[in-house]
Amino acid sequence: MANSHSDISARYDGRGRFVPPHAKPLSGREGFFKRTWTFLRNPIEGFGPMVYNQPIVSVPNFGKKLHVISDPEGMMAVLAKEANKFTKTAIDARILGPATKEGLLSVHGEQWKRQRKSVAPLFRKRHMEDLAPLITEVLHSFCKKVNAEPELDLNAAMAELTFDVLARALLGDPKGLDKDRLKFATRNVVTSAGTLRPDDLIPWPRWVPRPITPKGSAALRRLKRAADGLLAERTKHPVEDDLISLLIAAKDPKTGEGLSAREQGDNIIGFFIAGHETTALTLTWALFLVGSHAETARRIRDEVLSVCGEGDVLFDHIEKLTFTQAVIDETMRLYPPAPMLNRECHEETEIHGRKIEAGDTFLLCNYVMHRTERLWDNPLTFDPDRFLRNPSLKSKGSAFMPFGAGPRICVGAAFATMEAVMALATLVRDYEIELPGDCYPRPLMTVTLRPEGGIPARLIKRT
Ligand code: HEM
């Protein structure tokens, strides 16, 4: 039983520690076509030893260079220190543009600054505290459904749960909203936009539209109509406790300027796209890890019982659930839901002593950084305690960046973390997670990092 990047099928290392599934790296001997094909099929399998061993690897790319970064210094240079010299790449714009062109996820420059200032306060602690009881409500209905139907696919079930949480937190409970249609449309948009295709490797100008399937474009129209309808409803009948009302009222603290109707609509869609699949995948992989490791399940359960007893997991409990939080952190280290970010350089600079020219592109690979031997002890091993032994692993500029870094760091990180801890704590305390004996899913990157083929499970209510 080994624990190295070359032996990726061993489930335990030489000391009996659990080694969860790892994307098979290239050997470094493959030719151009094999490398490109592997990258398109599963981008995180498209890297060889050089990317795992060097902080920056540069390759020619249509007359410019493509740089792959997998260390904190390089990431911080691109995402934070030199952030004003970079934008997201055209491929990001082509994938996200049709759904959320004017939203925070896609805009740049002054428009981004103004939106970020207006949107960031929605996710402050004060609002998180108000939103926590809504998560509890959704968890109650989710558990009722699970009690009736304990056999489920973890990925689908968690997508359902996190969608319902976002719908409740973002939308309140608007009358006349067909939530199932909205959910279906969002899933279709995420699935059709979130799959890389060969033409995505061509450096098309930003204005060239990315063809969408008829199903994808119908889903997109439905989603836009739903967002516009909700905004119109909320503008007429404002309520206090949901994020849409806060978004409508949001103003740049300095100028007092609000968001346009298009910006508001695109941000609602952006929150659904950025917020539900990512959190769902964190919970899916966390339940897989906990279901594969009885000792971790027991420790979470003991912790939750001692902090919350048999009752609801409340906002005030969250910071006391330190081990549960460490399991979420270790899950996002091993399976960062957004495993690769991208940037395009617009002004000459230097990174890791290498000259970077305008037009060069970057792949910022946190999946690789999170599993690099020179940055982590036993990187392939599941060890949540590493975050308790060494809290600086989560400090700014460290090798742990599931939410990105710098000014464009995930605006919803506090909300996602709160939701993930509350859901994991509740589910692991109240259910035994039974997985098939051979369950060892390959991590597959589309735009997010999913378990290939899903994860069938039984959640058995503890009595
Ligand atoms: C575990 C869950 C989540 C993960 C791992 C995650 C990850 C990320 C990452 C890595 C970025 C930076 C992208 C880049 O720099 O290119 C980002 C940005 C963003 N995320 Fe999240 N996210 C999560 C949950 C959420 C939630 C719940 C929301 C909202 C409800 C959200 C909304 C956004 C938005 C609007 C941005 C763009 C911010 C900007 O450009 O200023 N995310 N997210």
Residues whose N, C-alpha, C, O or C-beta is under 5 A from the ligand:
A	BS01	HEM	L104 L105 R116 F271 A274 G275 T278 T279 T282 P337 A338 L341 N342 P402 F403 G404 P407 R408 I409 C410 V411 G412 F415 A416
